[in-house]
Amino acid sequence: MLLEVQDLTKHFPVTKGIVFRRAVGQVKAVDGVSFSIEKGEALGLVGESGCGKSTIARCLLKLLAPTSGQVRFDGADLESLDRQATTRFRRRVQAIFQDPYSSLNPRMKVREIVGEPLYVHGLEKGAGLARRVDRLLEQCGLPKRLAERYPHEMSGGQRQRVGIARALALEPELVVCDEPVSALDVSIQAQIINLLDDLRTEFGLTYLFIGHDLSVVRHLCDRVAVMYLGKLVEIAASDELFDHPCHPYTRALLSAVPLPDPAAEEAREHQVLPGEVPSPLNPPPGCVFHPRCSLAEPACRERVPDLLELRPEHWVACPVVAR
């Protein structure tokens, strides 16, 4: 197993006061999440904005320290790594960010942006560095002449390809893709998704793919995990989850995806959830989804549900559905 996440929790304190600041609450961004990713696998992480997807990504990248829980990469606990081990870890795990403009240094040319990781880690310099950058750009579908341009002189799709080339520079094993196509035009999205798919096959990459577009997630990912208000509610193989969703929230989420056939779209029944998503500052007790769930029972208000294996490798956090 390449990556193992066990009971990951990340709470952000809410403080009050100017001189004597005191904690008055906690934003429970991620609350007891567990999953694993095998080497060569692509796991999709989906859910509404604010459910904790990007916070998980930052914890996996060691950009945030978890409040509790454990993240193990290739058997090593990230919190126990010393400085040298952390440097080696950062070579093996890289990220592709959502906005290809703000994630690139506007003062650096493309050649400098892509070559910086190689230079910082002391892997290449001089002519060897230039050749490596040209090869990375070519692998990501960019002509060598763009190496002398600045990010503002390129299109959004070209900038995202530069971000991908930078992420691949250190030959990582795990790539965390934090909504890498949501800021792009639809036609460009397809090109970037196909590029990520090809690179995964060519280099044997492992992906954690965070996204809102469920059709993109289904195309790229082997398994999909669904989050709601800081918790995992369902996880299964991609086709299994899309063809046989079990959790009421997953069903509602998939029913919001439009079908390409107008007749089928008009004929199907949409599951509209009542109310609004509760605040992570004060989540509901028990199952966090129970205020909006049509299947909720009195016990759902008192007990936090565990992930139950409803079918082989299909886990659902709902005891009502699991009966």
C-alpha positions as a Markdown table, in Angstrom:
| # | Residue | x | y | z |
|---|---|---|---|---|
| 1 | Met | 0.0 | 0.0 | 0.0 |
| 2 | Leu | 1.5 | 3.3 | -1.0 |
| 3 | Leu | -0.6 | 5.7 | 1.1 |
| 4 | Glu | -2.7 | 4.9 | 4.2 |
| 5 | Val | -4.8 | 7.4 | 6.0 |
| 6 | Gln | -6.3 | 6.4 | 9.4 |
| 7 | Asp | -8.8 | 8.5 | 11.3 |
| 8 | Leu | -7.4 | 11.8 | 9.9 |
| 9 | Thr | -8.8 | 14.8 | 11.7 |
| 10 | Lys | -8.1 | 18.5 | 11.1 |
| 11 | His | -9.8 | 21.1 | 13.2 |
| 12 | Phe | -9.1 | 24.9 | 12.8 |
| 13 | Pro | -9.5 | 27.0 | 15.9 |
| 14 | Val | -11.8 | 30.0 | 15.8 |
| 15 | Thr | -10.4 | 32.8 | 18.1 |
| 16 | Lys | -11.9 | 35.9 | 19.5 |
| 17 | Gly | -10.3 | 39.0 | 21.0 |
| 18 | Ile | -7.5 | 41.4 | 20.0 |
| 19 | Val | -5.1 | 41.5 | 22.9 |
| 20 | Phe | -6.1 | 38.3 | 24.8 |
| 21 | Arg | -7.1 | 35.9 | 22.1 |
| 22 | Arg | -9.1 | 32.9 | 23.1 |
| 23 | Ala | -10.5 | 29.9 | 21.3 |
| 24 | Val | -14.3 | 30.1 | 21.0 |
| 25 | Gly | -14.8 | 27.1 | 18.7 |
| 26 | Gln | -13.4 | 24.8 | 16.1 |
| 27 | Val | -14.1 | 24.4 | 12.4 |
| 28 | Lys | -14.1 | 20.6 | 11.9 |
| 29 | Ala | -12.8 | 20.6 | 8.3 |
| 30 | Val | -11.9 | 16.9 | 8.3 |
| 31 | Asp | -13.3 | 14.6 | 11.0 |
| 32 | Gly | -12.1 | 11.0 | 11.2 |
| 33 | Val | -11.4 | 10.1 | 7.5 |
| 34 | Ser | -9.7 | 6.7 | 6.6 |
| 35 | Phe | -8.8 | 5.4 | 3.2 |
| 36 | Ser | -5.8 | 3.9 | 1.3 |
| 37 | Ile | -4.3 | 4.1 | -2.2 |
| 38 | Glu | -2.4 | 1.3 | -3.8 |
| 39 | Lys | 0.6 | 2.0 | -6.0 |
| 40 | Gly | -0.5 | 2.7 | -9.6 |
| 41 | Glu | -4.1 | 3.5 | -8.6 |
| 42 | Ala | -6.2 | 6.6 | -9.1 |
| 43 | Leu | -8.6 | 7.5 | -6.3 |
| 44 | Gly | -11.2 | 10.2 | -6.8 |
| 45 | Leu | -12.3 | 12.4 | -3.9 |
| 46 | Val | -15.6 | 14.2 | -4.6 |
| 47 | Gly | -18.1 | 16.2 | -2.6 |
| 48 | Glu | -19.5 | 19.7 | -2.2 |
| 49 | Ser | -17.3 | 22.8 | -1.7 |
| 50 | Gly | -16.2 | 23.0 | 1.9 |
| 51 | Cys | -16.5 | 19.3 | 2.7 |
| 52 | Gly | -12.7 | 19.0 | 3.4 |
| 53 | Lys | -11.2 | 17.6 | 0.2 |
| 54 | Ser | -8.5 | 20.2 | -0.2 |
| 55 | Thr | -7.7 | 20.1 | 3.6 |
| 56 | Ile | -7.0 | 16.3 | 3.2 |
| 57 | Ala | -4.8 | 17.1 | 0.2 |
| 58 | Arg | -2.8 | 19.6 | 2.3 |
| 59 | Cys | -2.3 | 17.1 | 5.1 |
| 60 | Leu | -1.1 | 14.5 | 2.7 |
| 61 | Leu | 1.4 | 16.9 | 1.2 |
| 62 | Lys | 2.6 | 17.8 | 4.7 |
| 63 | Leu | 1.6 | 21.4 | 4.3 |
| 64 | Leu | -0.8 | 21.1 | 7.3 |
| 65 | Ala | -0.2 | 19.1 | 10.4 |
| 66 | Pro | -3.3 | 17.0 | 11.3 |
| 67 | Thr | -5.0 | 17.5 | 14.6 |
| 68 | Ser | -5.1 | 13.8 | 15.1 |
| 69 | Gly | -4.9 | 10.6 | 13.1 |
| 70 | Gln | -2.1 | 9.2 | 11.0 |
| 71 | Val | -0.9 | 9.5 | 7.4 |
| 72 | Arg | 1.5 | 6.8 | 6.3 |
| 73 | Phe | 3.4 | 7.0 | 3.0 |
| 74 | Asp | 5.2 | 3.8 | 1.9 |
| 75 | Gly | 4.9 | 2.6 | 5.5 |
| 76 | Ala | 6.4 | 5.7 | 7.1 |
| 77 | Asp | 4.4 | 8.0 | 9.4 |
| 78 | Leu | 4.6 | 11.5 | 8.0 |
| 79 | Glu | 4.6 | 13.2 | 11.4 |
| 80 | Ser | 7.7 | 11.1 | 12.5 |
| 81 | Leu | 9.9 | 12.2 | 9.5 |
| 82 | Asp | 13.0 | 14.2 | 10.2 |
| 83 | Arg | 14.2 | 17.0 | 8.0 |
| 84 | Gln | 16.2 | 14.7 | 5.5 |
| 85 | Ala | 13.3 | 12.2 | 5.3 |
| 86 | Thr | 10.9 | 15.0 | 4.7 |
| 87 | Thr | 13.0 | 16.3 | 1.8 |
| 88 | Arg | 13.0 | 12.8 | 0.3 |
| 89 | Phe | 9.3 | 12.6 | 0.8 |
| 90 | Arg | 8.7 | 15.8 | -1.1 |
| 91 | Arg | 10.5 | 14.4 | -4.1 |
| 92 | Arg | 8.2 | 11.4 | -4.1 |
| 93 | Val | 4.9 | 13.3 | -3.7 |
| 94 | Gln | 4.0 | 16.3 | -5.9 |
| 95 | Ala | 0.9 | 18.4 | -6.5 |
| 96 | Ile | -1.0 | 19.9 | -9.5 |
| 97 | Phe | -3.1 | 22.9 | -8.4 |
| 98 | Gln | -6.5 | 24.2 | -9.5 |
| 99 | Asp | -5.5 | 27.6 | -10.8 |
| 100 | Pro | -2.7 | 27.3 | -13.4 |
| 101 | Tyr | -2.1 | 31.1 | -13.2 |
| 102 | Ser | -1.8 | 31.8 | -9.5 |
| 103 | Ser | 0.3 | 28.5 | -8.9 |
| 104 | Leu | 3.0 | 29.7 | -11.3 |
| 105 | Asn | 5.5 | 32.4 | -10.5 |
| 106 | Pro | 4.8 | 35.3 | -12.9 |
| 107 | Arg | 8.4 | 36.6 | -12.6 |
| 108 | Met | 9.9 | 33.3 | -13.9 |
| 109 | Lys | 10.1 | 31.9 | -17.4 |
| 110 | Val | 8.7 | 28.5 | -18.1 |
| 111 | Arg | 12.2 | 27.0 | -18.3 |
| 112 | Glu | 12.9 | 28.3 | -14.8 |
| 113 | Ile | 9.6 | 27.2 | -13.4 |
| 114 | Val | 9.9 | 23.6 | -14.6 |
| 115 | Gly | 13.6 | 23.4 | -13.8 |
| 116 | Glu | 13.4 | 24.8 | -10.3 |
| 117 | Pro | 12.6 | 21.5 | -8.5 |
| 118 | Leu | 15.5 | 19.8 | -10.3 |
| 119 | Tyr | 17.9 | 22.7 | -9.3 |
| 120 | Val | 16.7 | 22.9 | -5.7 |
| 121 | His | 17.1 | 19.1 | -5.1 |
| 122 | Gly | 20.5 | 19.1 | -6.9 |
| 123 | Leu | 19.5 | 16.6 | -9.6 |
| 124 | Glu | 20.4 | 18.6 | -12.7 |
| 125 | Lys | 22.3 | 21.8 | -13.7 |
| 126 | Gly | 23.6 | 23.5 | -16.8 |
| 127 | Ala | 23.0 | 21.8 | -20.1 |
| 128 | Gly | 21.6 | 18.7 | -18.5 |
| 129 | Leu | 19.0 | 20.8 | -16.8 |
| 130 | Ala | 18.0 | 22.5 | -20.1 |
| 131 | Arg | 17.7 | 19.1 | -21.8 |
| 132 | Arg | 15.6 | 17.7 | -19.0 |
| 133 | Val | 13.2 | 20.7 | -19.1 |
| 134 | Asp | 12.8 | 20.4 | -22.9 |
| 135 | Arg | 12.0 | 16.7 | -22.5 |
| 136 | Leu | 9.4 | 17.4 | -19.8 |
| 137 | Leu | 7.7 | 20.0 | -21.9 |
| 138 | Glu | 7.6 | 17.7 | -24.8 |
| 139 | Gln | 6.1 | 14.9 | -22.7 |
| 140 | Cys | 3.4 | 17.3 | -21.6 |
| 141 | Gly | 2.5 | 18.4 | -25.1 |
| 142 | Leu | 4.3 | 21.7 | -25.2 |
| 143 | Pro | 6.8 | 22.9 | -27.9 |
| 144 | Lys | 10.3 | 23.8 | -26.7 |
| 145 | Arg | 9.9 | 27.4 | -27.9 |
| 146 | Leu | 7.5 | 28.1 | -25.0 |
| 147 | Ala | 10.3 | 27.5 | -22.5 |
| 148 | Glu | 11.3 | 31.2 | -22.9 |
| 149 | Arg | 7.8 | 32.6 | -22.2 |
| 150 | Tyr | 6.3 | 33.9 | -19.0 |
| 151 | Pro | 3.0 | 32.4 | -17.7 |
| 152 | His | 1.0 | 35.5 | -18.7 |
| 153 | Glu | 2.0 | 34.9 | -22.3 |
| 154 | Met | 0.3 | 31.5 | -22.4 |
| 155 | Ser | -3.2 | 30.1 | -22.5 |
| 156 | Gly | -4.8 | 28.5 | -19.5 |
| 157 | Gly | -4.4 | 25.0 | -20.9 |
| 158 | Gln | -0.7 | 25.7 | -21.7 |
| 159 | Arg | -0.1 | 27.0 | -18.1 |
| 160 | Gln | -1.7 | 23.9 | -16.7 |
| 161 | Arg | 0.6 | 21.7 | -18.8 |
| 162 | Val | 3.5 | 23.7 | -17.4 |
| 163 | Gly | 2.2 | 22.9 | -13.9 |
| 164 | Ile | 2.0 | 19.2 | -14.8 |
| 165 | Ala | 5.6 | 19.3 | -16.2 |
| 166 | Arg | 6.8 | 20.9 | -13.0 |
| 167 | Ala | 5.1 | 18.2 | -10.9 |
| 168 | Leu | 6.7 | 15.4 | -13.0 |
| 169 | Ala | 10.2 | 16.9 | -12.8 |
| 170 | Leu | 11.2 | 14.9 | -9.7 |
| 171 | Glu | 9.7 | 11.7 | -11.0 |
| 172 | Pro | 7.2 | 11.4 | -8.1 |
| 173 | Glu | 5.3 | 8.3 | -7.2 |
| 174 | Leu | 2.1 | 10.0 | -5.9 |
| 175 | Val | 0.6 | 13.1 | -7.6 |
| 176 | Val | -2.2 | 15.0 | -5.7 |
| 177 | Cys | -4.4 | 16.6 | -8.3 |
| 178 | Asp | -6.5 | 19.3 | -6.6 |
| 179 | Glu | -9.2 | 20.1 | -9.1 |
| 180 | Pro | -6.7 | 20.5 | -12.0 |
| 181 | Val | -9.3 | 21.1 | -14.7 |
| 182 | Ser | -12.1 | 23.1 | -13.0 |
| 183 | Ala | -10.6 | 26.5 | -14.1 |
| 184 | Leu | -10.3 | 25.4 | -17.8 |
| 185 | Asp | -12.6 | 25.5 | -20.8 |
| 186 | Val | -14.5 | 22.2 | -21.4 |
| 187 | Ser | -12.5 | 21.5 | -24.6 |
| 188 | Ile | -9.2 | 22.0 | -22.8 |
| 189 | Gln | -10.4 | 19.9 | -19.9 |
| 190 | Ala | -10.6 | 16.9 | -22.1 |
| 191 | Gln | -7.1 | 17.4 | -23.4 |
| 192 | Ile | -5.7 | 17.7 | -19.8 |
| 193 | Ile | -7.6 | 14.7 | -18.6 |
| 194 | Asn | -6.3 | 12.6 | -21.5 |
| 195 | Leu | -2.8 | 13.9 | -20.8 |
| 196 | Leu | -3.0 | 12.9 | -17.1 |
| 197 | Asp | -4.3 | 9.4 | -18.2 |
| 198 | Asp | -1.5 | 8.9 | -20.6 |
| 199 | Leu | 1.2 | 10.1 | -18.1 |
| 200 | Arg | -0.2 | 7.7 | -15.5 |
| 201 | Thr | 0.2 | 4.8 | -17.9 |
| 202 | Glu | 3.7 | 5.9 | -19.1 |
| 203 | Phe | 5.2 | 6.6 | -15.7 |
| 204 | Gly | 3.2 | 4.3 | -13.4 |
| 205 | Leu | 1.9 | 7.3 | -11.4 |
| 206 | Thr | -0.5 | 7.1 | -8.5 |
| 207 | Tyr | -3.2 | 9.8 | -8.3 |
| 208 | Leu | -5.4 | 11.3 | -5.7 |
| 209 | Phe | -7.8 | 13.2 | -7.9 |
| 210 | Ile | -10.0 | 15.9 | -6.2 |
| 211 | Gly | -12.8 | 17.1 | -8.5 |
| 212 | His | -16.3 | 18.3 | -8.8 |
| 213 | Asp | -17.0 | 17.1 | -12.3 |
| 214 | Leu | -18.2 | 13.5 | -11.7 |
| 215 | Ser | -17.9 | 12.5 | -15.4 |
| 216 | Val | -14.2 | 13.4 | -15.3 |
| 217 | Val | -13.7 | 11.5 | -12.1 |
| 218 | Arg | -15.4 | 8.4 | -13.5 |
| 219 | His | -13.2 | 8.5 | -16.6 |
| 220 | Leu | -9.9 | 8.9 | -14.8 |
| 221 | Cys | -10.3 | 7.1 | -11.5 |
| 222 | Asp | -10.3 | 3.4 | -10.5 |
| 223 | Arg | -12.1 | 4.1 | -7.2 |
| 224 | Val | -14.2 | 7.0 | -5.9 |
| 225 | Ala | -14.6 | 8.3 | -2.3 |
| 226 | Val | -17.5 | 10.6 | -1.5 |
| 227 | Met | -17.2 | 13.2 | 1.3 |
| 228 | Tyr | -19.9 | 15.2 | 3.1 |
| 229 | Leu | -19.1 | 17.7 | 5.8 |
| 230 | Gly | -15.7 | 16.4 | 6.7 |
| 231 | Lys | -16.6 | 12.7 | 6.6 |
| 232 | Leu | -16.4 | 9.9 | 4.1 |
| 233 | Val | -19.9 | 8.5 | 3.4 |
| 234 | Glu | -19.2 | 6.1 | 0.6 |
| 235 | Ile | -16.2 | 4.5 | -1.2 |
| 236 | Ala | -16.2 | 2.0 | -4.0 |
| 237 | Ala | -14.8 | 1.1 | -7.5 |
| 238 | Ser | -15.7 | 3.8 | -10.0 |
| 239 | Asp | -18.2 | 1.9 | -12.1 |
| 240 | Glu | -19.7 | 0.2 | -9.0 |
| 241 | Leu | -20.4 | 3.6 | -7.3 |
| 242 | Phe | -21.8 | 5.3 | -10.4 |
| 243 | Asp | -24.0 | 2.3 | -11.4 |
| 244 | His | -25.1 | 1.3 | -7.9 |
| 245 | Pro | -24.8 | 4.3 | -5.5 |
| 246 | Cys | -26.0 | 3.4 | -2.0 |
| 247 | His | -25.7 | 6.3 | 0.4 |
| 248 | Pro | -28.6 | 8.8 | 0.1 |
| 249 | Tyr | -26.1 | 11.7 | -0.4 |
| 250 | Thr | -24.3 | 9.9 | -3.2 |
| 251 | Arg | -27.6 | 9.2 | -4.9 |
| 252 | Ala | -28.5 | 12.9 | -4.7 |
| 253 | Leu | -25.1 | 14.0 | -5.9 |
| 254 | Leu | -25.3 | 11.7 | -9.0 |
| 255 | Ser | -28.8 | 12.7 | -9.8 |
| 256 | Ala | -27.6 | 16.3 | -10.2 |
| 257 | Val | -25.3 | 15.2 | -13.1 |
| 258 | Pro | -27.2 | 16.0 | -16.4 |
| 259 | Leu | -27.6 | 13.1 | -18.9 |
| 260 | Pro | -26.7 | 13.7 | -22.6 |
| 261 | Asp | -30.0 | 12.2 | -23.7 |
| 262 | Pro | -32.7 | 14.9 | -23.3 |
| 263 | Ala | -35.5 | 12.3 | -23.2 |
| 264 | Ala | -33.8 | 10.3 | -20.5 |
| 265 | Glu | -32.9 | 13.5 | -18.6 |
| 266 | Glu | -36.6 | 14.6 | -18.6 |
| 267 | Ala | -37.9 | 11.1 | -17.6 |
| 268 | Arg | -35.6 | 10.5 | -14.6 |
| 269 | Glu | -36.4 | 11.6 | -11.1 |
| 270 | His | -34.1 | 14.1 | -9.4 |
| 271 | Gln | -33.4 | 13.8 | -5.7 |
| 272 | Val | -33.4 | 17.3 | -4.3 |
| 273 | Leu | -32.0 | 17.5 | -0.8 |
| 274 | Pro | -34.0 | 19.7 | 1.7 |
| 275 | Gly | -32.2 | 22.5 | 3.6 |
| 276 | Glu | -28.6 | 23.6 | 3.5 |
| 277 | Val | -25.3 | 22.1 | 4.3 |
| 278 | Pro | -24.7 | 22.6 | 8.1 |
| 279 | Ser | -21.8 | 24.7 | 9.2 |
| 280 | Pro | -18.5 | 22.7 | 10.0 |
| 281 | Leu | -18.3 | 25.0 | 13.0 |
| 282 | Asn | -21.3 | 23.3 | 14.5 |
| 283 | Pro | -21.9 | 20.0 | 12.7 |
| 284 | Pro | -25.0 | 17.9 | 13.6 |
| 285 | Pro | -24.6 | 15.2 | 16.2 |
| 286 | Gly | -24.6 | 11.6 | 15.1 |
| 287 | Cys | -24.6 | 11.2 | 11.3 |
| 288 | Val | -23.8 | 14.6 | 9.9 |
| 289 | Phe | -26.2 | 13.9 | 6.9 |
| 290 | His | -29.3 | 13.1 | 9.0 |
| 291 | Pro | -30.9 | 16.6 | 8.9 |
| 292 | Arg | -31.3 | 16.3 | 5.1 |
| 293 | Cys | -31.7 | 12.5 | 4.8 |
| 294 | Ser | -35.1 | 10.9 | 3.9 |
| 295 | Leu | -34.0 | 7.6 | 5.5 |
| 296 | Ala | -33.0 | 9.1 | 8.8 |
| 297 | Glu | -34.1 | 7.3 | 12.0 |
| 298 | Pro | -33.9 | 8.4 | 15.6 |
| 299 | Ala | -30.6 | 6.5 | 16.1 |
| 300 | Cys | -29.0 | 8.5 | 13.3 |
| 301 | Arg | -29.1 | 11.6 | 15.5 |
| 302 | Glu | -27.1 | 9.9 | 18.2 |
| 303 | Arg | -24.6 | 7.5 | 16.7 |
| 304 | Val | -21.8 | 8.3 | 14.2 |
| 305 | Pro | -22.0 | 5.6 | 11.5 |
| 306 | Asp | -19.0 | 3.5 | 10.6 |
| 307 | Leu | -18.1 | 2.6 | 7.1 |
| 308 | Leu | -19.8 | -0.8 | 6.4 |
| 309 | Glu | -18.9 | -3.2 | 3.6 |
| 310 | Leu | -22.2 | -3.5 | 1.8 |
| 311 | Arg | -20.7 | -5.4 | -1.2 |
| 312 | Pro | -17.1 | -6.5 | -1.9 |
| 313 | Glu | -14.9 | -3.4 | -1.7 |
| 314 | His | -18.1 | -1.1 | -1.5 |
| 315 | Trp | -18.2 | 0.7 | 1.8 |
| 316 | Val | -21.1 | 2.9 | 3.0 |
| 317 | Ala | -21.5 | 4.9 | 6.1 |
| 318 | Cys | -25.2 | 4.2 | 6.6 |
| 319 | Pro | -26.6 | 1.4 | 8.7 |
| 320 | Val | -30.1 | 1.9 | 7.3 |
| 321 | Val | -29.0 | 1.1 | 3.8 |
| 322 | Ala | -26.8 | -1.7 | 5.0 |
| 323 | Arg | -29.7 | -3.7 | 6.5 |
